[in-house]
Amino acid sequence: MSGIFLPFLSLYLFELVVTFIGFALGRYGDKYLGNLEKLWIIPNPHHWIWGALLIFLGGFGSTSFLGLTSICFGIGVFVSDLNDFLHLRFFGEEPPHQWKFWHIN
């Protein structure tokens, strides 16, 4: 039994780490790249859009390792910018706010 269960447990833990990395990179982007709108030539979308795109594209390969990893990373990125999704902010600078790592903004 443990021989069958161990690969699933290690895959689960790996995807959990990938989700956290997506969240951490999303928070990093919110703090350090969210107010750099003037540097981009075209309007830069909020990063929840990139997370939703990764979830959507990963759904096509959800039975493969890469598809599942894309879904988990996309979930992390999406959740890190959940407030902007809930207020339907698509483009533009981040509104001024106090930055906290574990805060969903």
C-alpha positions in Angstrom: 0.0 0.0 0.0 2.7 2.5 0.9 4.5 1.8 -2.4 1.4 3.1 -4.3 0.6 5.9 -1.9 4.1 7.5 -1.8 4.2 8.8 -5.4 0.8 10.5 -4.9 2.0 12.1 -1.7 5.2 13.4 -3.2 3.2 14.8 -6.2 0.7 16.4 -3.8 3.5 18.1 -1.8 5.3 19.2 -5.0 2.2 20.8 -6.3 1.5 22.5 -3.0 5.0 24.0 -3.1 4.4 25.1 -6.7 1.2 26.8 -5.6 3.0 28.6 -2.8 5.7 29.7 -5.3 3.0 31.1 -7.5 1.5 33.0 -4.6 4.9 34.3 -3.5 5.9 35.5 -7.0 2.4 37.1 -7.3 3.0 39.0 -4.1 6.5 40.0 -5.2 5.0 41.3 -8.4 2.4 43.2 -6.5 4.9 45.0 -4.3 7.7 45.7 -6.8 6.1 45.7 -10.2 2.5 46.9 -9.5 3.3 50.6 -9.7 5.6 50.6 -12.7 2.9 51.2 -15.3 4.8 54.1 -16.8 7.6 51.7 -17.8 5.4 49.5 -20.0 4.7 50.4 -23.6 1.3 48.7 -23.6 -1.0 48.6 -20.6 0.1 45.8 -18.3 -2.7 43.7 -17.0 -3.1 42.8 -13.4 -1.4 39.5 -12.6 -4.7 37.7 -11.7 -5.3 37.6 -15.5 -2.0 35.7 -16.0 -3.1 33.3 -13.2 -6.4 32.7 -14.8 -4.7 32.1 -18.2 -2.4 29.5 -16.6 -5.4 27.8 -15.0 -7.2 27.8 -18.3 -4.3 26.5 -20.4 -3.4 23.9 -17.7 -6.9 22.5 -18.0 -6.2 21.3 -21.5 -3.4 19.1 -20.1 -4.8 18.4 -16.6 -3.9 14.7 -16.9 -0.2 15.5 -17.4 2.4 16.7 -14.9 2.9 20.0 -16.8 -0.8 20.7 -17.0 -1.3 20.1 -13.3 1.7 22.2 -12.4 0.4 25.0 -14.6 -3.0 24.8 -12.8 -1.4 24.9 -9.3 1.0 27.8 -10.2 -1.9 29.7 -11.8 -4.0 29.2 -8.6 -1.2 30.7 -6.5 -0.8 33.7 -8.8 -4.5 34.2 -9.1 -5.1 34.1 -5.3 -2.3 36.5 -4.7 -4.2 39.2 -6.6 -7.7 38.1 -5.6 -8.8 41.6 -4.5 -8.2 43.1 -7.9 -10.2 40.3 -9.5 -13.1 40.9 -7.1 -13.1 44.6 -8.0 -12.7 43.7 -11.7 -9.4 45.7 -12.2 -8.0 44.6 -15.5 -5.3 47.2 -16.3 -3.5 50.1 -14.5 -1.4 50.7 -11.5 -2.1 49.2 -8.1 -4.0 51.5 -5.8 -2.0 52.6 -2.8 -2.2 50.1 0.0 -0.1 48.8 2.9 1.7 45.8 1.7 1.6 42.5 3.6 2.8 39.2 2.3 -0.1 37.1 3.6 -2.7 39.7 2.7 -4.8 38.9 -0.4 -4.6 42.1 -2.4 
